[in-house]
């Protein structure tokens, strides 16, 4: 099966005064920069070949005493219909987020520079390790 990343979309963005909250889940994704970092997959009801990777995150920009909340969607389309085997597989949980994440990283950096701040470079994320951790927690 072949896939195309059709577009990315920022569905929510807020930037303002920080309310620093530290969560242990944030450490797994990249340390104290992330107050929240969630990745989910959404399947299109009207397009049996489409799905989206949704990043929901809140950044703690402590040095600036600011925080940023983002909901970032990356829309993919397959060359054939998506079945249940695909949905349970590796691609939507690991590969697709790894493909989409650099677009989110670029957006955050560009936004910060365009807003007059120093660039923020999001850390790399090991989506394979995150999926392994999720599976081991759900097996407990």
Secondary structure by P-SEA (a helix, b strand, c coil): cccccccccccccccccccbbbbaaaaaaccccccbbbbbbbbbcccccbbbbbbbbccccccccbbbbbbbbbbbbcccccccccccccccccaaaaaaaaaaaaaaaaaaaaacccbbbbcccaaaaaaaaaaaaaac
